[in-house]
Amino acid sequence: MEEPCPDGESEELTESEESVYSGLEDSGSDSTSEEEEEEDPEEGPGGRSPPRIHAKGAPRKSKILENDSALKENEALPAQNEYEEDSSDEEDIRNTVGNIPMEWYQDFPHIGYNLEGKKIYKPIRNKDELDMFLEKMENPDYWRTVQDKMTGADIKLTDEQVALVHRLQKGQFGDVHFNPYEPAVDFFTHEVMIHPVTNRPADKRSFIPSLIEKEKKLAWEQQEPAERKLNFVPQQYRCLRAVPAYSRFIHERFERCLDLYLCPRQRKMRVNVDPEDLIPKLPKPRDLQPFPTTQALVYRGHSSLVRCLSISPSGQWLVSGSDDCTVRFWEVCTARCMKTLPVGGVVKSIAWNPNPTICLVAICVDQSVLLVNPCLGDKLLYGATDQLLESYVAPEEERVQPVQWVTATMEEHSRGVRLVIQHSKAVKQVTWHGKGDYLASVVSDNSSMQVLIHQSSKRWSQNPFRRSKGLVQCVLFHPSRPYFLVATQRYVRVYNLLKQELTKKLMTNCKWVSSMAIHPGGDNIICGSYDSKLAWFDLDLSTRPYQMLRHHKKALRGVAFHRRYPLFASGSDDGTVIVCHGMVYNDLLQNPLLVPVKVLKGHEITLDLGVLDVLFHPTQPWVFSSGADSTIRLYT
């Protein structure tokens, strides 16, 4: 008879109880032996037998027997293996972390996490070497027991698994029933048949050269050798046996044999060179004095950036041009502004006449070049300059000129302006010849009218070039020879004015030339560029730079030579002026000595502009610099 539950509970198990006894929480063996199936279970309180614990995948039996007869029928049936009907080959994998390297958990006490996110701890293994040795001696199945890295449990290999391991160790196939020596199946007959398998005509592309391959070969030929993925054109052969050796194989083998046959045997002596001997021995800066080292004076007065500087031949007066549309004349020793000349435009370039008997300054303003008498210093000197300009007699026949010479008005004459040379376009540079009669101007144009040469005594101008050779940046007169130097963006051309021909073409190796200066001896030139380089040229040596100096970090705006001392300087947008010692020897076999000696700082960077122009004093080892911070600084 069926006994009622003592607490009035339902005969069916609740979900919580079923989950407890479903085998998921069981930590014992995966299967129940047949002997436990046949034994009578002990009755629990209330006469109800405890439920059995089944492995995962095993068929679950009814939880409560209907009656005693059913129980007797079940006992009368012979014991059957409950796994015979189980087709599942899954194992009860306790570790649910997935297929990941277990070395990640090597230093942790757990081996992963379950579905609820709780840690799955490793089985407690506190065996030392003695316990492992005793287990090895006493356990007859020790040799077939391995540890599962995923779960950490010990697994005993079956006879079939041991036999599989032995076959694999001997190099045999895993499957016992596999026969590697079965007779080959002749899928295709070896007899040549009369008719083909398919009678489809051949494609047109099979006998016409491929256009795609032709385009690929043409693209390969147009590439640079360094850019090609393969340095040869692949070709097709019917078999590997027909692939030849490379084209010059026999020739190179013959050359190799000649090398081995004719090579002289010699012992090469290894030369021990001290690395310090390879570095040129430069003198110390204190041995190269004098040169400017400290900031002495600051000339203040301009309200905008100061673009250009020039100094009188005596070294007493300094003139500066600025974007505030004024030209200021300074006394060098006192930094006092002696005169301010409003010109009505931005001053791009300014040049004091190098002839000490003439007091005249050329100023570039918009489309004009102003010839100004500053009326400073000796009255006899600037009075003689006015008399020289007034003694001009116009020719009887008016000649056609590319510019117009205009005499200054009364108002302009009172301010110091004597002559105005009117150009067709904006003028960006002006420079004087060493004797003081000729001057050259550069116009912002890309035509053949970029460079013009003027003669102040005859008020005559001419265009020396028939066609343009590029965008001209600046021009210079040679100090002692009839040479005219024209600097474009990448080249410096040296022209002979007497022979009217090109003498040399210097390659600067720069992207954009910004400024140029010539040594007083006339055999060396320096060029500054906007890509932070300074190129030193030796005209007697080569048309390429003798040395490239990369001391500045930003664009160079101005370079200058000293007339007496072996010094040259460069100003850059990084706000510094670098003074270098540049000794040029009379011996042509001895190279010039270039040594940077001082970095002068003082200007503030304004609008990404630093030092715009540099200039040496004609007699003293002093250097002037004008900057975008509206100041002029003197370093002594």
Sequence and secondary structure as in RCSB ss.txt:
>XXXX:A:sequence
MEEPCPDGESEELTESEESVYSGLEDSGSDSTSEEEEEEDPEEGPGGRSPPRIHAKGAPRKSKILENDSALKENE
ALPAQNEYEEDSSDEEDIRNTVGNIPMEWYQDFPHIGYNLEGKKIYKPIRNKDELDMFLEKMENPDYWRTVQDKM
TGADIKLTDEQVALVHRLQKGQFGDVHFNPYEPAVDFFTHEVMIHPVTNRPADKRSFIPSLIEKEKKLAWEQQEP
AERKLNFVPQQYRCLRAVPAYSRFIHERFERCLDLYLCPRQRKMRVNVDPEDLIPKLPKPRDLQPFPTTQALVYR
GHSSLVRCLSISPSGQWLVSGSDDCTVRFWEVCTARCMKTLPVGGVVKSIAWNPNPTICLVAICVDQSVLLVNPC
LGDKLLYGATDQLLESYVAPEEERVQPVQWVTATMEEHSRGVRLVIQHSKAVKQVTWHGKGDYLASVVSDNSSMQ
VLIHQSSKRWSQNPFRRSKGLVQCVLFHPSRPYFLVATQRYVRVYNLLKQELTKKLMTNCKWVSSMAIHPGGDNI
ICGSYDSKLAWFDLDLSTRPYQMLRHHKKALRGVAFHRRYPLFASGSDDGTVIVCHGMVYNDLLQNPLLVPVKVL
KGHEITLDLGVLDVLFHPTQPWVFSSGADSTIRLYT
>XXXX:A:secstr
     TT   SS  HHHHHHSSSSS  S SS  HHHHHS     GGG        TTS    SS S HHHHHHHH
HS    TTSS           S S  GGGGTTSSEEEE TTS EEE       HHHHHHHHHH TTGGGEEE TT
T  EEE  HHHHHHHHHHHTT  S TT  TT      S SS  SS S      GGGSS  HHHHHHHHHHHHS T
TT SSSS     SSGGG    TTHHHHHHHHHHHHHH            HHHHS     GGGG     SEEEEEE
  SS EEEEEE TTSSEEEEEETTSEEEEEETTTTEEEEEEE SS EEEEEE S TT   EEEEETTEEEEE   
 S HHHHHHHHHHHHT    SS    SSEEEE  HHHHHHTEEEEEE SS EEEEEE TTSSEEEEEES SSTTS
EEEEETTTTEEE   SS  S   EEEE SSSSEEEEE SSEEEEEETTTTEEEEEEE   S EEEEEE TTSSEE
EEEETTS EEEEETTT SS SEEE   SS EEEEEE SSSSEEEEEETTSEEEEEEEE  SSTTS  EEEEEEEE
E    BTTB EEEEEE SSSS EEEEETTSEEEEE 
